[in-house]
Amino acid sequence: MERSKAELRATALAARDVLSGAQRIAAAQAIAARGLPFALARGAIVAGYSPIRSEIDPGPLLQRLATEGATLALPVIAGRDQPLRFHAWSAGDELVRGAFGILEPPPEAAEVIPDILLVPLAAFDRAGHRIGYGAGYYDRSLAQLRRSKAVTAVGIAFAVQEIEAVPSLTHDVALDYVLTEAKVFDFRSG
């Protein structure tokens, strides 16, 4: 019998939650050391995220991408059942607590449309499907962004978050890549 997304999410999050602080830091640094698995166009806009709960920290990777010429952004939650908005951000810029207490750029930061979206997740499979927290923000955001231009979706996760299969629905948007400390998954070549 197929397990529900809620059960799969809970199992993957429990595996993620037991990682030590040292394991989390090492994983984030390993992903940053490897960088993106594709060429980064100078000036490309890369949207990261402010990690919550026990999510992997994209900060080291974002710092590397900034040194490679990327323009950085972070998401802003516009409202329930709405796509995320993305605002320009640089390391050291002041952040404010937004919806759900998540750190985000202040309202006066310029709104941008990312070329590359780093996506947090609870679980992923080898087909590029992900389980988030169930609110659909990233599915809605990717669907909207891709109506105006090509946007590369890169999941960032710990290796322990990989599961055998994610039940996929028609509104679920697949990832192009997933980066873990152990491996790069490229779903475009399949």
C-alpha positions in Angstrom: 0.0 0.0 0.0 1.4 3.4 -1.0 2.4 5.6 1.9 0.9 9.0 2.1 2.9 12.2 1.5 2.3 13.1 5.2 3.8 9.8 6.3 6.7 10.1 3.9 7.3 13.7 5.0 7.3 12.7 8.7 9.8 9.9 8.1 12.2 12.0 6.1 12.0 14.9 8.5 12.7 12.6 11.4 15.9 11.4 9.6 16.9 15.0 8.9 16.2 16.1 12.5 18.7 13.6 14.0 21.7 14.9 12.1 24.2 16.7 14.3 25.2 20.3 14.0 28.6 19.2 12.7 27.0 16.9 10.1 24.7 19.8 8.9 27.6 22.2 8.6 29.8 19.6 6.7 26.9 18.9 4.3 26.3 22.6 3.5 30.0 23.1 2.9 30.3 20.0 0.7 27.5 21.2 -1.5 29.1 24.7 -1.7 32.5 23.2 -2.5 31.0 21.2 -5.4 28.9 24.2 -6.6 26.2 24.0 -9.2 26.3 21.1 -11.7 25.9 23.5 -14.7 27.5 26.7 -15.9 26.3 29.8 -14.1 25.7 32.8 -16.4 27.3 36.0 -15.1 24.5 38.0 -13.5 22.1 35.1 -13.2 19.6 35.7 -10.4 19.8 32.8 -7.9 17.0 32.7 -5.3 18.0 30.8 -2.1 15.9 30.5 1.1 16.3 31.2 4.8 16.5 27.8 6.4 13.9 26.9 9.0 13.6 23.9 11.3 16.4 21.5 10.4 16.7 22.4 6.7 20.1 22.4 5.1 21.6 25.9 5.0 22.1 27.1 1.4 24.2 30.0 2.8 27.6 28.6 1.9 26.5 27.8 -1.7 24.9 31.2 -2.1 28.2 32.8 -1.0 30.1 30.8 -3.6 27.6 31.7 -6.3 27.9 35.4 -5.4 31.6 35.2 -5.9 31.0 33.6 -9.3 28.9 36.6 -10.3 25.3 35.6 -9.4 22.8 38.1 -8.1 21.1 36.7 -5.0 17.5 36.8 -3.9 15.4 35.4 -1.1 11.7 34.5 -1.1 8.9 36.5 0.5 5.6 34.9 1.4 2.9 37.1 -0.2 0.0 35.3 1.3 -1.6 31.9 1.8 -2.3 30.1 -1.5 -0.2 32.6 -3.5 3.2 32.1 -5.2 6.3 33.4 -3.5 7.8 36.7 -4.5 11.6 37.1 -4.7 13.5 40.1 -3.5 17.2 41.0 -4.1 19.5 40.2 -1.2 23.2 40.2 -0.5 25.1 38.6 2.4 25.1 41.0 5.2 21.8 42.7 4.2 19.4 43.1 7.0 16.5 40.7 7.0 13.1 41.0 8.7 10.8 38.3 10.1 8.0 37.7 7.6 5.1 35.3 7.6 5.6 32.3 9.8 8.7 34.0 11.4 10.9 33.3 8.4 13.7 35.7 7.7 13.2 37.6 4.4 14.4 40.8 2.7 12.5 44.0 3.8 9.6 45.2 1.5 11.8 47.9 0.0 14.2 45.4 -1.5 13.9 45.2 -5.3 11.6 42.4 -6.6 13.3 40.1 -9.1 12.6 37.1 -11.2 15.1 34.3 -10.5 16.8 32.3 -13.2 17.7 29.6 -10.7 15.6 28.6 -7.7 17.2 26.7 -4.8 14.3 24.7 -3.3 14.1 23.4 0.3 12.4 20.1 0.8 11.3 17.4 3.2 12.0 14.5 0.9 12.9 13.7 -2.7 13.1 10.7 -5.1 15.2 9.8 -8.1 12.6 11.0 -10.5 12.9 14.6 -9.3 9.8 14.7 -7.3 9.8 16.4 -3.9 7.7 16.6 -0.8 7.6 20.0 0.8 5.6 21.0 3.9 2.3 20.7 2.1 1.4 24.4 1.5 2.4 24.3 -2.2 4.4 27.6 -2.2 7.2 26.2 -4.4 4.9 24.3 -6.8 2.8 27.5 -7.4 5.9 29.7 -7.6 7.7 27.5 -10.2 4.6 27.1 -12.3 4.1 30.9 -12.3 7.8 31.7 -13.0 8.1 29.2 -15.8 5.2 30.9 -17.6 7.5 33.9 -18.2 10.9 32.3 -18.6 13.0 29.2 -18.1 13.8 28.7 -14.4 16.0 26.0 -13.2 14.8 24.3 -10.0 17.6 22.9 -7.8 16.5 21.0 -4.6 19.0 21.2 -1.7 18.9 18.4 0.8 20.7 16.0 3.0 21.3 12.5 1.6 19.1 11.0 4.3 16.1 12.8 2.8 16.0 10.6 -0.3 13.1 8.2 -0.4 12.1 5.5 -2.9 9.2 7.3 -4.5 7.2 10.4 -4.0 3.5 10.2 -4.9 3.2 12.8 -7.6 0.0 14.8 -8.5 -0.6 16.8 -11.6 0.1 20.2 -9.9 3.4 19.0 -8.5 6.4 20.5 -10.3 9.4 18.3 -10.7 13.0 19.5 -9.9 15.7 19.8 -12.5 18.4 18.8 -9.9 18.9 17.8 -6.3 22.2 18.5 -4.6 23.1 16.6 -1.4 26.4 16.3 0.4 26.9 12.9 -1.2 25.6 13.2 -4.7 24.3 15.4 -7.5 21.0 14.2 -9.1 20.4 15.5 -12.6 16.8 14.9 -13.7 17.2 16.6 -17.0 19.3 13.8 -18.5 16.8 11.1 -17.8 
